[in-house]
Amino acid sequence: MASQKPSLRLTVLISGSGSTLQNLIDRTRAAELPATIVGVVASRVGIFGIERAKQAHLPVTVIERKPTATFSERIFAAVRATEPDFVILAGWLHLLEIPTDFENRVLNIHPSLLPAFGGPGMYGRHVHEAVLASGATVSGCTVHFADNTYDTGPIVLQRQVPVLKSDTPDTLAARVQAAECEAYPEAIRKIAGFRSRIG
């Protein structure tokens, strides 16, 4: 694919292995996204996501959650230092208080078709267990703008996957994660296209 000038500056927030971060690194470097990753903020030391960022020569800042009273302030101070257009939550496990200057500039991906199976405690394997327990025949993922509550911000796009009778939480998680790998880049491209149209 022909290269294109990055139009969005992205700062990625991580709390774990960094698989979503790696997907975005790969897509930006293959010129499949009109964006560049300008920084990574991690919520704890010792996670593999930090190694992924270092291997990609991306600047990383670690902001640990304690003290919790100033956590969001410290996170967004680190974010501002990278001067991003958007913040990408990529396996980020903490509720943030989003400051006014970042309203509608923080994106999250959730492993269900919101508003179903969202809210406090609904993350990772817990989501897939709940989907299977409900008897739902479809699941998927949702990219949405984050706000100051869990999984309630405006939806950018969703992708569906089937729920099979033979599914376990792990097999369903793998199918949803494959959808996430396509949905997040698609959402970023959609936002970049909208920004370019409005100048």
N, C-alpha and C positions, 0 to 999 in steps of 0.2 A: 504494500500500500504506500502511496506517495506520502512523504512527510508533510505535516501541516504545522503552522505556527501555533504554539499553545496559546489559548485564549483565556483559560482559567488557571488561577493559582490555588492549589489545594493543600491544606494541612490535614494530616490524617491522625486521628486519635485511636490508640490501641490499648488493649488490656490483656492480650493473650498471644497466641501463636503467630498472628499476623498473616493468616492465609488470605484475608480480604485485601490487606495492604499489598501482598505479593501480586495478586491479580491486577491491582491498579498500577503497580510498578510495571508489570509486563505489558499492560495495555498502553500506557503512556509511552513507553520506550519503543513499542511497535508502531507508534503513531496512529493507534486506533482510538485515541481520545484527544480532543482538543484541549489538553490540560497538561500541567506539570506539577509534580509533588514538590513543595518547597520546604516541607518540614514534617516531622513525626513527633507526637507527644505521647508518652507511655505513662500508665498509671502505677506501674510497679517495676522494680528491677528484676532481672533474671528471666524475663519472658523471651521466647524465641522471636517475637515480632521485632524486638530491638536488634537482634542479629540480622534479620532480613533487611532492616533499614540500613544498618551499617554496611552490609554487603552491597547495597545499592548506592552507597556513598551519600545517603540522605542525613541531614542533621537531625539528631534525636535529643529530646529533652525528657527527663523523667520527673514527673510530679506525683509524689506519693499522696495518698488520700488524707493521711493525718498530718496536721489537724484538719478535721472535716469542715470546720466553720469557714475556712478560707479556700477550700479546695477549688471551687469554680473560679474564684478570682485568680488564683495562681495558674490554673489551666489557661484561662483566656489571656493572661499576661504573656504566657509563653506563646500562645497562638498569635497574638498581635505582633510579636517580634518577627514572625515569618511573613507578615503582610499578605495573608491569603484572601482570595475572593470568597471561598467556601471552606467550611470545616467538614470533614468526612469522618463519621463515627464508624469504625471498622472493628467489630468485636469489642466495642466499648461497653463496660458493664456498670457504669455509674450515672445516676441522674445528675444533670448539670443545671445550674441556674444560668440561663443564657442572657448575657447583657444586651442592652438595647441595640448596640452597634452590630450585633451578630444575629438579630432576629431575621428569620427566613434566609439564613446563610449557613445553617448547620443541618447536614443530611444524615439520616440514619437508615439502616436496612434491618428489617425484622423478619424472622423466619416463619411468618404466617401471613394469611390474607387478612390484614387488619380491616375492621376493628376486632375480628375474631382472634382469640388467643393472644391478646396483648395485655399490658398492664404490669403491675409489680409482681415479681417472681416469674414472669413469663419470658424466659430467655433460654437459648440453647436446647438441651435435651428435654427440659421441662415442657417446652412448647410442643415438641413432637409426641411426647407421651400424652399430652392433653388432647391433641388432634386424634390420635389413635383411640383413646378412651371414649371420645365423643361419637365415633362411628362416621366421621366425615369422609366423604369420597374424594375430596380435592383439598389440597393445601397449596403452599407456595410461599412467596416472599413479597414484601412491600418496601418500597423506598419512599421515605416521607421526610418532610422538614421536621426537625426536632423542636419541641417546645419545652416548657418547664414541668411537664408531667410525662408519664411513661406512654409512649406509642400512640399519641393523640394528635400529632401535628398533621398539616395538610399532606395528602398523598400525592406523590409525583407519578408513580406507576406501580403496577403489580404484575407478577408472573405466576401462573398456576402450574401445578404438577399434580398428577393423579396420586391418590392414596390407594395402595394395593392391599388386598386381603392378607397377603403374606408379609406385609411390612412389619418391621420392628422399628423402634425409635432411630436406630442407627441407619437402616436402609432408607427410611424416609428423610432423615437428615442429609444423607448423601445426595439424594435427588433434589432437595430444596437448595443445598449449597451449590449444586451445578447451575440451578436457575439464578441464584444470587450472583454468580460470576458473570452472567450476561446482563442481569437487571441493573446492577449498580453502574456499570459503564454506560448502559443505555440511558439511564436517568441523567447522568452527568452530561452526556451528549445533548439530551433534550434541553437541559438548562442552559448549556452553552449556546445552543441554537436560538433559544428565546432571548438571551442577552444580546446576541448579535443583531437580532431583528429590531430590538428597541434601542440599539445604539449604546 
